[in-house]
Amino acid sequence: MSSAMDSGVSGLKAQQTKLNIIGNNIANISTPGYKSQRATFSDIFSQTIRAATGPSASSGRGGTNPMQIGLGVNVSSINTDMSTGSTQSTGNNRDASIGGDGFFIVKDGNGSEYKFTRAGNFGVDKEGNLTVNGMKVCGWQQYTTDANGKITYNTQTAVQPINVFADGVNGNKKIIPPKASTIGVLSGNLDPTKTARGTSMHNIGVVPSTPDSLTTMTVYDAQGNSYDVQVKMSKCCTDASTGGAATGSVVLANGGYTVTKDTGDQFKLAVDGGAATEITIPPGTYASPSAFVAAVNTAISSVPDLAGKVTAKLTSDGKLSFVSASTGGSSAIVVTDGTNTGAMAAYVGTATATVGVTHTGNTSWFWQAASSSKDMTVGAPSFGYLEFDSNGKLLTTDAANFNAMPNITLRPTGSGPITVKMDMSGISTYMNSGETKVTGGTDGYAAGDLDDFSIGSDGTIIGSYNNGQKQSLGMIALAQFTNSAGLEKVGDNLYTTTTNSGNFTGGVAAGSGGTGSLSAGTLEGSNVDLAEQFSDMMITSRAYQANSKIITTQDTMQETLINMVR
């Protein structure tokens, strides 16, 4: 009779345990990263009254099932639900939530063991340590930067507490050092309705005192001192000549094709404004004009200043012609025969031919860089020309005459010269554009103090400085486990490893290795489902009442038994 009483007591204990778990879940409904728990029950062993028997062929009786009485219930397991909780926006760029598997790695001291958490409500202590609930957040601080500015952290090293103020690899991160300017970028639209001031595409004549466009850029030296450089632009010329490839020609005289060794056996070619260069035709007798032209081309290809820039051809009327390889911008070929008295005179009837090539409607603009700071000058060359096609698009194919990315040299007083590449490739002269000004800036800056930081999806911490610059301060690492439900809760939203969770094998970058990416400005909420908890609480309450009825009934039966003897 007492086993019923024991079963009721075990039921009361089990339901009380379940209610305790439900109560803890509901209490942590607002705890960031909290993972709910669930109790599951199993019956305690049973007392066997009679064992099972099988059918008997000898007696002809059938089999019987075992007769057993259970002795109550027990809490067989308390499982942690590791599913991701809802993401809650906080507006705090120092908060971060994990959108998948993974745990933040923390330490509470230099020699302590790693602990793990899903709560990403990060902060910084007075020493610059990145913390969460007083625990130091771990990650990496060593990185490399490629030529394109892409940062790559060395995630193969052991994780360590992140300090956003300073570390042994990057030094002082609380102040970003100054950077000397190396490139200035100008962009915008020049007003195409301005009056051209020059006489040709390369001649502005008298430089206008009032430019059509004035842009001021601030450049910095290595010490962070700033200087203003003005870039003045004026419309120079609109070309109206016909287009086409540049050609020059000489006339092959009638007669044989024998070239004798003589000081006059030379052409002189000048291409696209370059210096006149001699080419020597090997002495000998050529079977035909085409053989002679082939010899000329061989001679041209042996001259570095001409190779690939000009080609000799034979026209139908017997002219030895030259065609420039240049098809954009302006080009010219000058053909000279030197003294025109040697053996070549027999072949070269026209001593000089010059043909200029431009494109109809192309426009050139004159630019000039000047210092507006008394303690800095601009070295030569400090001016040049830009060329735009008839539609207002910048042409960059003729860098020799219209260089859209020239280098200028700035000479500050008291410090070394600064070479700045002027990138003007973003300038146009489009008609009917609402924008008629050019703006510019450089990549240099003065020193700056750390203002704030934010966290990227890959865990990279980006510091923002009061000079407008940004710098990487570290990278938050995540941990992943074979069985995360096997982690042990140790309070403060922390977990430690157990023999059933799998070991911590090192940090993993967020978004890789099966971990989720980080979402800045958000926190992972508790994954407690209130509706489920309330439902379980009512069931638990009824179950508790039912178990108490077992005890009450048992007591009543025992009272009846006792009252039988009076």
C-alpha positions as CSV (number, residue, x, y, z in Angstrom):
1,M,0.0,0.0,0.0
2,S,2.9,2.4,0.7
3,S,4.2,2.2,-2.9
4,A,1.3,4.4,-4.0
5,M,2.4,7.0,-1.4
6,D,6.0,6.8,-2.7
7,S,4.8,7.2,-6.3
8,G,2.8,10.3,-5.4
9,V,5.8,11.8,-3.6
10,S,8.1,11.1,-6.6
11,G,5.5,12.7,-8.8
12,L,5.3,15.8,-6.6
13,K,9.1,16.1,-6.7
14,A,9.3,15.7,-10.4
15,Q,6.6,18.2,-11.1
16,Q,8.2,20.6,-8.6
17,T,11.5,20.3,-10.6
18,K,9.7,21.0,-13.8
19,L,8.0,24.0,-12.3
20,N,11.3,25.3,-11.1
21,I,12.7,25.0,-14.7
22,I,9.6,26.8,-16.1
23,G,9.9,29.5,-13.5
24,N,13.6,30.0,-14.4
25,N,12.7,30.2,-18.1
26,I,10.1,32.8,-17.6
27,A,12.4,34.8,-15.3
28,N,14.9,35.0,-18.1
29,I,12.5,36.0,-20.8
30,S,14.5,39.3,-21.2
31,T,18.0,37.9,-20.7
32,P,20.1,38.4,-23.9
33,G,21.2,35.1,-25.4
34,Y,19.4,33.0,-22.7
35,K,18.6,29.4,-23.8
36,S,15.5,27.8,-22.3
37,Q,15.5,24.4,-20.6
38,R,13.1,21.6,-20.5
39,A,12.7,18.7,-18.1
40,T,11.8,15.2,-19.3
41,F,10.6,12.4,-17.1
42,S,11.0,8.6,-17.0
43,D,9.4,6.0,-14.8
44,I,11.4,4.4,-11.9
45,F,11.9,0.7,-12.1
46,S,8.9,-1.5,-11.6
47,Q,8.2,-4.3,-9.1
48,T,7.5,-7.5,-11.0
49,I,4.6,-9.5,-9.4
50,R,4.7,-12.2,-12.0
51,A,7.0,-12.7,-14.9
52,A,5.7,-13.2,-18.4
53,T,5.1,-16.7,-19.8
54,G,4.9,-18.0,-23.3
55,P,2.4,-20.3,-24.9
56,S,2.9,-23.9,-23.8
57,A,2.5,-26.7,-26.3
58,S,2.5,-29.4,-23.6
59,S,-0.2,-27.8,-21.5
60,G,-2.0,-26.1,-24.3
61,R,-2.2,-22.8,-22.4
62,G,-1.5,-19.5,-23.9
63,G,1.1,-17.0,-22.8
64,T,0.7,-14.3,-20.2
65,N,2.2,-10.8,-20.0
66,P,4.3,-9.8,-17.0
67,M,2.6,-8.3,-14.0
68,Q,4.4,-5.2,-12.8
69,I,3.8,-2.2,-10.5
70,G,5.7,1.0,-11.2
71,L,7.3,2.8,-8.2
72,G,7.0,6.4,-9.4
73,V,8.6,8.9,-11.7
74,N,12.0,10.5,-12.0
75,V,13.5,13.5,-13.9
76,S,15.5,11.8,-16.5
77,S,17.1,14.8,-18.2
78,I,17.1,18.6,-18.3
79,N,17.9,19.7,-21.9
80,T,19.0,23.1,-23.1
81,D,17.4,24.4,-26.2
82,M,20.2,25.9,-28.3
83,S,18.1,27.3,-31.0
84,T,18.7,31.0,-31.9
85,G,16.6,33.5,-30.2
86,S,14.9,36.4,-31.8
87,T,17.1,39.4,-32.9
88,Q,16.3,42.6,-31.1
89,S,17.5,46.0,-32.5
90,T,19.2,48.1,-29.8
91,G,20.5,51.0,-31.9
92,N,23.9,50.5,-30.1
93,N,26.6,49.9,-32.6
94,R,28.7,48.1,-29.9
95,D,26.1,45.4,-29.6
96,A,26.2,42.3,-31.8
97,S,24.2,39.1,-32.2
98,I,25.2,35.9,-33.9
99,G,22.9,34.9,-36.7
100,G,23.5,31.1,-36.4
101,D,25.8,28.8,-34.6
102,G,28.7,29.9,-32.5
103,F,29.6,31.5,-29.2
104,F,31.6,34.6,-28.2
105,I,34.8,33.6,-26.5
106,V,35.6,35.4,-23.2
107,K,38.1,35.3,-20.3
108,D,38.1,36.9,-16.9
109,G,41.8,37.0,-16.4
110,N,45.1,36.3,-18.2
111,G,45.4,32.7,-16.9
112,S,41.8,31.8,-16.7
113,E,40.1,29.3,-18.9
114,Y,37.9,30.3,-21.8
115,K,34.2,30.7,-21.3
116,F,31.5,31.2,-23.9
117,T,28.4,33.3,-24.3
118,R,25.8,34.3,-26.8
119,A,25.3,37.7,-25.2
120,G,26.9,40.4,-27.4
121,N,26.2,43.5,-25.2
122,F,29.9,44.6,-25.5
123,G,31.5,47.5,-23.8
124,V,34.9,48.9,-23.1
125,D,36.6,49.4,-19.7
126,K,38.9,52.3,-18.8
127,E,41.9,50.3,-20.0
128,G,40.4,49.7,-23.4
129,N,39.5,46.0,-22.9
130,L,36.5,44.9,-24.9
131,T,34.2,43.3,-22.4
132,V,30.8,41.7,-21.9
133,N,29.6,41.6,-18.3
134,G,33.1,42.2,-17.1
135,M,34.6,39.3,-19.1
136,K,37.2,40.2,-21.7
137,V,36.1,39.3,-25.2
138,C,38.7,37.4,-27.2
139,G,39.7,37.5,-30.9
140,W,42.7,38.5,-33.1
141,Q,44.6,41.7,-33.5
142,Q,47.3,40.8,-36.0
143,Y,46.4,41.6,-39.7
144,T,47.9,42.4,-43.0
145,T,46.7,45.0,-45.6
146,D,47.1,44.4,-49.3
147,A,47.6,47.0,-52.1
148,N,43.8,47.5,-52.4
149,G,43.5,48.2,-48.7
150,K,41.8,44.9,-47.9
151,I,42.5,43.7,-44.4
152,T,43.1,40.1,-43.6
153,Y,43.4,38.9,-40.0
154,N,45.6,36.0,-39.1
155,T,42.9,33.7,-37.7
156,Q,45.3,30.7,-37.4
157,T,46.8,32.0,-34.2
158,A,45.4,31.6,-30.6
159,V,42.7,34.0,-29.6
160,Q,43.5,36.6,-27.0
161,P,41.6,39.4,-25.2
162,I,41.0,42.3,-27.5
163,N,42.0,45.8,-26.4
164,V,40.8,48.6,-28.6
165,F,43.2,51.2,-27.2
166,A,46.5,49.4,-27.7
167,D,48.1,46.0,-28.3
168,G,51.5,44.6,-28.8
169,V,51.1,44.2,-32.5
170,N,49.6,47.5,-33.6
171,G,50.7,49.8,-30.8
172,N,48.6,52.8,-29.8
173,K,45.2,52.5,-31.5
174,K,43.6,55.3,-29.4
175,I,45.3,57.8,-31.8
176,I,45.5,57.2,-35.5
177,P,48.9,58.6,-36.9
178,P,49.0,61.2,-39.6
179,K,49.3,60.2,-43.3
180,A,51.0,62.2,-46.0
181,S,48.9,62.8,-49.1
182,T,49.8,60.6,-52.0
183,I,46.8,61.0,-54.3
184,G,44.3,63.8,-54.9
185,V,41.0,63.0,-56.5
186,L,39.1,65.6,-58.5
187,S,35.6,64.9,-59.8
188,G,32.7,66.9,-61.1
189,N,31.5,68.5,-64.3
190,L,33.1,71.5,-66.0
191,D,30.7,74.0,-67.6
192,P,31.0,73.3,-71.4
193,T,29.4,76.7,-72.2
194,K,32.5,78.6,-71.0
195,T,34.4,80.5,-73.7
196,A,37.6,78.9,-75.0
197,R,40.7,81.0,-74.1
198,G,43.5,79.2,-76.0
199,T,44.7,79.2,-79.6
200,S,45.1,75.4,-80.0
201,M,44.5,72.3,-78.0
202,H,47.8,72.7,-76.3
203,N,48.2,76.4,-76.0
204,I,46.1,78.4,-73.5
205,G,48.2,81.5,-74.3
206,V,48.0,84.0,-71.4
207,V,46.7,82.1,-68.4
208,P,43.4,83.6,-67.3
209,S,43.5,85.4,-63.9
210,T,40.0,84.2,-63.2
211,P,39.7,80.5,-64.0
212,D,36.5,78.9,-65.1
213,S,36.7,76.4,-62.2
214,L,38.6,76.7,-58.9
215,T,39.0,73.7,-56.6
216,T,40.8,73.7,-53.3
217,M,42.3,70.5,-51.9
218,T,43.9,70.0,-48.5
219,V,47.1,68.0,-48.6
220,Y,49.1,66.8,-45.6
221,D,52.7,66.1,-45.0
222,A,54.1,63.2,-42.9
223,Q,53.8,65.2,-39.7
224,G,50.1,65.9,-40.3
225,N,50.6,69.6,-41.3
226,S,48.0,70.7,-43.8
227,Y,48.3,72.9,-46.8
228,D,45.8,74.1,-49.4
229,V,46.4,73.6,-53.1
230,Q,44.2,75.3,-55.6
231,V,43.5,73.6,-58.9
232,K,42.4,76.2,-61.5
233,M,40.8,75.1,-64.7
234,S,40.0,77.1,-67.8
235,K,38.5,76.0,-71.1
236,C,41.3,76.1,-73.7
237,C,40.2,75.1,-77.2
238,T,37.5,73.3,-79.2
239,D,39.0,71.5,-82.1
240,A,37.2,71.6,-85.4
241,S,39.6,69.7,-87.7
242,T,38.7,66.5,-89.5
243,G,39.4,63.2,-87.9
244,G,41.3,60.1,-89.1
245,A,44.5,58.3,-88.6
246,A,47.8,60.3,-88.8
247,T,49.7,59.8,-92.0
248,G,52.8,61.2,-93.7
249,S,54.2,60.3,-97.0
250,V,57.1,60.7,-99.3
251,V,57.3,59.8,-103.0
252,L,59.4,57.0,-104.3
253,A,61.1,58.2,-107.4
254,N,61.0,56.1,-110.5
255,G,63.9,53.9,-111.2
256,G,65.7,51.1,-109.5
257,Y,65.7,50.2,-105.8
258,T,69.4,50.1,-105.1
259,V,70.5,51.7,-101.8
260,T,74.1,52.5,-101.5
261,K,76.0,53.2,-98.4
262,D,76.1,56.9,-97.9
263,T,75.5,59.4,-95.1
264,G,72.3,60.5,-96.8
265,D,70.7,57.0,-96.8
266,Q,68.5,57.7,-93.9
267,F,64.9,58.7,-93.1
268,K,64.1,60.7,-90.1
269,L,60.7,60.1,-88.5
270,A,59.1,62.1,-85.7
271,V,55.8,60.6,-84.3
272,D,53.3,62.3,-82.0
273,G,55.5,65.1,-81.0
274,G,58.6,63.0,-80.3
275,A,62.1,63.8,-81.4
276,A,63.1,63.0,-85.0
277,T,64.7,59.6,-85.1
278,E,66.9,58.3,-88.0
279,I,66.2,54.9,-89.6
280,T,68.8,53.4,-91.8
281,I,67.9,51.3,-94.8
282,P,70.4,48.5,-95.4
283,P,72.4,49.0,-98.6
284,G,71.6,46.7,-101.4
285,T,69.4,46.2,-104.5
286,Y,65.7,45.6,-103.8
287,A,63.7,43.6,-106.3
288,S,60.5,45.7,-106.0
289,P,59.0,48.6,-104.1
290,S,57.2,46.2,-101.7
291,A,60.6,44.6,-100.8
292,F,61.9,48.1,-100.2
293,V,58.9,48.9,-98.0
294,A,59.5,45.7,-96.0
295,A,63.1,46.8,-95.4
296,V,61.8,50.1,-94.2
297,N,59.4,48.5,-91.7
298,T,62.2,46.2,-90.5
299,A,64.4,49.3,-89.9
300,I,61.5,51.0,-88.1
301,S,60.9,48.1,-85.8
302,S,64.6,48.2,-84.7
303,V,64.2,51.8,-83.4
304,P,62.6,51.7,-79.8
305,D,61.1,55.2,-80.2
306,L,59.3,54.2,-83.4
307,A,58.5,50.5,-82.9
308,G,54.8,49.9,-82.7
309,K,54.0,53.6,-83.3
310,V,54.3,53.9,-87.1
311,T,54.1,51.6,-90.1
312,A,55.4,52.1,-93.7
313,K,53.1,51.2,-96.6
314,L,53.2,51.6,-100.3
315,T,50.2,53.4,-101.9
316,S,48.7,52.6,-105.2
317,D,50.3,55.7,-106.7
318,G,53.8,54.8,-105.7
319,K,54.1,56.7,-102.5
320,L,55.9,55.4,-99.5
321,S,53.4,56.3,-96.8
322,F,53.5,56.2,-93.0
323,V,50.6,55.5,-90.7
324,S,50.5,56.2,-87.0
325,A,49.3,53.5,-84.6
326,S,47.6,56.1,-82.5
327,T,43.8,56.3,-83.0
328,G,42.8,58.6,-80.2
329,G,43.7,62.1,-79.1
330,S,46.0,64.0,-81.5
331,S,48.8,62.6,-83.5
332,A,51.3,63.7,-86.1
333,I,54.0,62.2,-88.3
334,V,56.9,64.2,-89.6
335,V,59.0,62.6,-92.4
336,T,62.3,64.1,-93.1
337,D,65.1,63.0,-95.4
338,G,67.9,64.9,-93.8
339,T,70.2,66.4,-96.5
340,N,68.3,64.7,-99.3
341,T,71.5,64.5,-101.3
342,G,72.5,60.9,-100.8
343,A,71.4,57.8,-102.6
344,M,68.1,58.0,-100.8
345,A,67.3,61.0,-102.9
346,A,66.6,58.6,-105.7
347,Y,63.7,57.2,-103.7
348,V,62.5,60.2,-101.7
349,G,61.0,62.8,-103.8
350,T,59.2,64.7,-101.1
351,A,61.4,65.7,-98.3
352,T,58.9,66.6,-95.6
353,A,55.3,65.8,-95.0
354,T,53.3,66.6,-91.8
355,V,49.7,65.6,-91.1
356,G,48.0,66.5,-87.9
357,V,45.1,64.5,-86.6
358,T,42.5,65.5,-84.0
359,H,38.8,64.7,-83.5
360,T,36.0,66.9,-84.5
361,G,34.5,68.8,-81.6
362,N,37.0,67.6,-79.0
363,T,37.7,70.2,-76.3
364,S,40.8,70.8,-74.2
365,W,40.9,72.3,-70.7
366,F,43.9,73.9,-69.1
367,W,44.6,73.1,-65.5
368,Q,47.1,74.6,-63.1
369,A,48.0,73.7,-59.5
370,A,49.0,76.6,-57.2
371,S,49.6,76.8,-53.5
372,S,47.4,79.0,-51.4
373,S,49.5,78.4,-48.3
374,K,52.5,80.7,-47.7
375,D,54.6,77.9,-46.3
376,M,54.4,75.7,-49.4
377,T,55.2,76.0,-53.1
378,V,54.2,73.8,-56.1
379,G,57.2,72.5,-58.1
380,A,57.3,72.2,-61.9
381,P,55.5,71.0,-63.9
382,S,52.4,72.4,-62.3
383,F,50.0,72.6,-65.3
384,G,48.7,70.6,-68.1
385,Y,45.7,69.9,-70.4
386,L,42.8,67.6,-70.3
387,E,40.9,66.5,-73.5
388,F,37.2,65.7,-73.8
389,D,35.3,64.2,-76.7
390,S,32.5,66.0,-78.4
391,N,30.1,64.5,-75.8
392,G,32.0,65.8,-72.9
393,K,33.6,62.5,-71.8
394,L,37.2,62.7,-70.7
395,L,39.7,61.0,-73.1
396,T,42.6,59.2,-71.5
397,T,44.3,57.5,-74.5
398,D,46.8,60.2,-75.2
399,A,48.6,60.5,-71.8
400,A,51.6,62.1,-73.4
401,N,49.7,65.2,-74.3
402,F,46.6,65.0,-72.1
403,N,47.5,63.4,-68.9
404,A,44.5,63.0,-66.6
405,M,46.7,61.6,-63.7
406,P,49.8,63.7,-63.5
407,N,52.1,63.9,-60.6
408,I,52.8,67.2,-58.9
409,T,55.5,68.0,-56.4
410,L,54.6,70.1,-53.4
411,R,57.5,71.6,-51.4
412,P,56.5,72.5,-47.8
413,T,58.8,74.8,-45.9
414,G,60.8,72.9,-43.3
415,S,59.9,69.4,-44.5
416,G,60.6,67.2,-47.5
417,P,58.7,67.4,-50.8
418,I,55.4,65.6,-51.3
419,T,54.5,64.0,-54.5
420,V,50.8,63.8,-55.1
421,K,49.2,62.0,-58.1
422,M,46.3,64.1,-59.4
423,D,43.5,61.8,-60.4
424,M,41.3,63.9,-62.7
425,S,39.6,60.9,-64.4
426,G,36.3,61.7,-62.7
427,I,35.9,65.1,-64.5
428,S,33.5,65.6,-67.4
429,T,32.1,68.5,-69.4
430,Y,28.6,67.2,-70.1
431,M,26.1,69.7,-71.5
432,N,22.9,70.4,-69.7
433,S,24.1,69.0,-66.4
434,G,22.9,70.5,-63.2
435,E,26.4,70.2,-61.8
436,T,29.0,72.7,-63.0
437,K,31.7,72.4,-60.4
438,V,34.7,70.2,-59.5
439,T,35.5,69.1,-56.0
440,G,38.6,67.4,-54.8
441,G,40.3,65.8,-51.8
442,T,43.4,63.8,-51.0
443,D,44.1,60.6,-49.1
444,G,46.2,62.3,-46.4
445,Y,45.1,63.3,-43.0
446,A,46.2,64.7,-39.6
447,A,46.4,62.6,-36.5
448,G,43.0,61.8,-34.9
449,D,41.6,60.5,-31.6
450,L,39.4,57.4,-31.3
451,D,35.7,58.5,-31.0
452,D,33.8,55.2,-31.3
453,F,33.8,51.8,-32.9
454,S,31.4,49.5,-34.7
455,I,31.4,45.8,-35.4
456,G,31.2,44.3,-38.9
457,S,29.4,41.1,-39.9
458,D,32.7,39.2,-39.9
459,G,33.6,40.4,-36.4
460,T,36.0,43.1,-37.5
461,I,36.0,46.0,-35.1
462,I,36.2,49.3,-36.9
463,G,37.3,52.4,-35.0
464,S,36.1,55.9,-36.0
465,Y,38.4,58.8,-35.3
466,N,37.6,62.5,-35.0
467,N,39.6,63.3,-38.1
468,G,37.1,61.3,-40.2
469,Q,39.3,58.2,-40.6
470,K,38.6,54.6,-39.7
471,Q,40.9,51.9,-38.6
472,S,40.6,48.2,-37.8
473,L,41.0,47.6,-34.0
474,G,40.6,43.9,-33.9
475,M,38.5,40.9,-34.9
476,I,36.1,39.1,-32.6
477,A,36.4,35.3,-32.8
478,L,33.6,32.7,-32.4
479,A,33.8,29.2,-30.9
480,Q,31.9,26.2,-32.2
481,F,31.2,22.9,-30.5
482,T,30.2,19.5,-31.7
483,N,27.4,19.3,-29.2
484,S,26.6,22.8,-27.9
485,A,23.7,21.5,-25.9
486,G,26.4,19.7,-23.8
487,L,27.8,23.0,-22.5
488,E,27.4,23.7,-18.9
489,K,25.8,27.0,-17.7
490,V,27.9,28.8,-15.1
491,G,25.9,32.0,-14.7
492,D,26.3,35.5,-16.1
493,N,25.1,34.1,-19.5
494,L,28.3,32.0,-19.6
495,Y,29.0,28.4,-20.6
496,T,32.0,26.1,-20.1
497,T,32.9,22.9,-21.9
498,T,32.0,19.5,-20.6
499,T,33.0,16.0,-21.6
500,N,29.9,15.8,-23.7
501,S,30.1,19.2,-25.5
502,G,33.4,18.7,-27.3
503,N,36.6,20.6,-26.7
504,F,37.3,24.2,-27.6
505,T,39.7,23.9,-30.6
506,G,40.3,27.6,-31.3
507,G,38.6,30.6,-32.7
508,V,36.7,30.8,-36.0
509,A,35.9,33.9,-38.0
510,A,32.2,34.8,-37.9
511,G,30.5,33.5,-41.0
512,S,33.0,30.8,-41.6
513,G,33.4,27.2,-40.4
514,G,29.7,26.8,-39.9
515,T,29.3,29.8,-37.6
516,G,26.8,32.6,-38.2
517,S,27.6,36.1,-39.2
518,L,27.3,39.0,-36.7
519,S,24.6,41.6,-36.9
520,A,25.8,44.9,-35.3
521,G,23.3,47.1,-33.4
522,T,21.3,44.1,-32.3
523,L,21.2,41.6,-29.5
524,E,20.0,38.0,-29.5
525,G,16.9,37.8,-27.3
526,S,15.9,34.9,-25.0
527,N,14.5,31.9,-26.9
528,V,11.9,31.3,-24.2
529,D,8.4,30.8,-25.7
530,L,6.0,32.3,-23.2
531,A,3.0,30.5,-24.6
532,E,4.7,27.2,-24.3
533,Q,5.9,28.0,-20.8
534,F,2.4,29.0,-19.6
535,S,0.9,25.9,-21.1
536,D,3.5,23.7,-19.4
537,M,3.0,25.5,-16.2
538,M,-0.8,24.7,-16.2
539,I,-0.1,21.1,-17.1
540,T,2.5,20.9,-14.3
541,S,0.1,22.4,-11.8
542,R,-2.6,19.9,-12.6
543,A,-0.1,17.1,-12.5
544,Y,1.1,18.2,-9.1
545,Q,-2.5,18.3,-7.9
546,A,-3.1,14.8,-9.2
547,N,0.0,13.5,-7.4
548,S,-1.1,15.1,-4.2
549,K,-4.5,13.3,-4.6
550,I,-2.6,10.0,-4.6
551,I,-1.2,10.8,-1.2
552,T,-4.6,12.0,0.1
553,T,-6.3,9.0,-1.2
554,Q,-3.6,6.7,0.3
555,D,-4.0,8.5,3.6
556,T,-7.8,8.0,3.5
557,M,-7.4,4.3,2.8
558,Q,-4.9,3.9,5.6
559,E,-7.3,5.7,8.0
560,T,-10.1,3.3,6.9
561,L,-7.8,0.4,7.6
562,I,-6.9,1.6,11.0
563,N,-10.5,2.3,11.9
564,M,-11.5,-1.3,11.2
565,V,-10.0,-2.3,14.6
566,R,-11.9,-0.6,17.5
